[in-house]
Amino acid sequence: VALVKSASVLDPFGGAKSVPGAIITYTLVATVTGTGTLANLAVGDPVPAATTYVPTSITAQNAAITDATDADAGEFAAARVSVRFGSVAGGQTRTVTFKVRIN
């Protein structure tokens, strides 16, 4: 599995400066390599220090995920975003996004 993390910033003034109040959108892309199937793929990331998680901002494959530990594939708990994708065939990608606000 190859995991690539990227970030984009939107500041309160419409720019891209990392200032208090700016929103950072993190994108995590997991690519399964090879020809087999990977069982139990999970993607997670801690919320960085000096930021606050934006409630209900998690998406998996562009679909909203609730923050609670419940029947859907992901959650926000213990200052960490986690999404479970289950079995994923080689050559496929899975994408998670979430947002934080700079304190």
C-alpha positions as CSV (number, residue, x, y, z in Angstrom):
1,V,0.0,0.0,0.0
2,A,1.2,3.5,-0.9
3,L,-0.2,6.3,1.2
4,V,0.0,9.9,0.0
5,K,-1.0,12.8,2.2
6,S,-1.7,16.4,1.0
7,A,-3.1,19.5,2.4
8,S,-4.8,22.7,1.2
9,V,-5.3,25.8,3.2
10,L,-8.1,28.4,3.0
11,D,-7.6,31.4,5.3
12,P,-10.4,33.6,6.6
13,F,-9.5,36.2,3.9
14,G,-9.9,33.9,0.9
15,G,-6.2,33.2,0.6
16,A,-4.0,30.2,1.4
17,K,-2.0,31.5,4.5
18,S,-1.6,29.3,7.5
19,V,-3.1,31.8,10.0
20,P,-5.4,31.3,13.0
21,G,-8.9,30.5,11.8
22,A,-7.7,29.1,8.5
23,I,-9.2,25.7,7.5
24,I,-6.8,23.0,6.3
25,T,-8.3,20.2,4.3
26,Y,-6.2,17.0,4.4
27,T,-6.5,14.4,1.7
28,L,-5.2,10.8,2.3
29,V,-4.9,8.6,-0.8
30,A,-4.2,4.9,-0.3
31,T,-3.2,2.9,-3.4
32,V,-3.1,-0.8,-3.2
33,T,-0.4,-2.2,-5.4
34,G,0.0,-5.7,-6.8
35,T,-2.5,-8.1,-8.2
36,G,-4.0,-9.6,-5.0
37,T,-6.6,-8.2,-2.6
38,L,-5.7,-6.5,0.6
39,A,-8.0,-7.4,3.5
40,N,-9.0,-4.9,6.1
41,L,-7.6,-1.7,4.6
42,A,-7.9,1.1,7.2
43,V,-6.6,4.7,6.8
44,G,-6.2,7.0,9.8
45,D,-4.4,10.2,10.7
46,P,-4.1,12.2,14.0
47,V,-5.3,15.8,14.1
48,P,-2.2,18.0,14.2
49,A,-1.2,19.9,17.3
50,A,-2.5,23.6,17.4
51,T,-5.5,22.7,15.3
52,T,-9.1,21.7,16.0
53,Y,-11.0,19.1,14.1
54,V,-14.0,20.5,12.1
55,P,-17.0,18.3,13.1
56,T,-18.6,16.2,10.4
57,S,-15.9,16.9,7.8
58,I,-14.7,13.3,7.2
59,T,-15.4,11.9,3.7
60,A,-14.5,8.5,2.2
61,Q,-14.6,8.2,-1.6
62,N,-16.4,11.6,-1.6
63,A,-19.2,10.3,0.7
64,A,-19.8,11.8,4.1
65,I,-18.8,9.8,7.2
66,T,-20.3,10.5,10.6
67,D,-17.9,11.3,13.5
68,A,-19.4,8.8,15.8
69,T,-18.2,5.2,16.3
70,D,-21.2,3.6,14.6
71,A,-22.3,1.5,11.7
72,D,-20.5,3.5,9.0
73,A,-16.9,3.0,8.0
74,G,-15.2,5.8,10.0
75,E,-15.0,8.0,13.0
76,F,-13.3,10.8,14.8
77,A,-12.1,9.6,18.3
78,A,-9.2,10.3,20.6
79,A,-8.0,13.2,18.3
80,R,-7.7,10.8,15.3
81,V,-9.7,10.3,12.1
82,S,-10.1,6.7,11.0
83,V,-11.8,5.1,8.0
84,R,-12.1,1.4,7.3
85,F,-12.4,0.2,3.7
86,G,-12.4,-3.5,4.1
87,S,-11.0,-5.6,1.2
88,V,-9.5,-3.6,-1.7
89,A,-8.1,-5.2,-4.9
90,G,-4.7,-4.4,-6.2
91,G,-4.6,-1.4,-8.5
92,Q,-7.4,0.5,-6.7
93,T,-7.3,3.6,-4.6
94,R,-9.3,4.9,-1.6
95,T,-9.4,8.5,-0.6
96,V,-10.2,10.1,2.8
97,T,-10.5,13.8,3.5
98,F,-11.1,15.8,6.7
99,K,-10.7,19.4,7.9
100,V,-9.1,21.1,10.8
101,R,-9.1,24.8,11.9
102,I,-5.8,26.4,13.0
103,N,-6.1,27.6,16.6
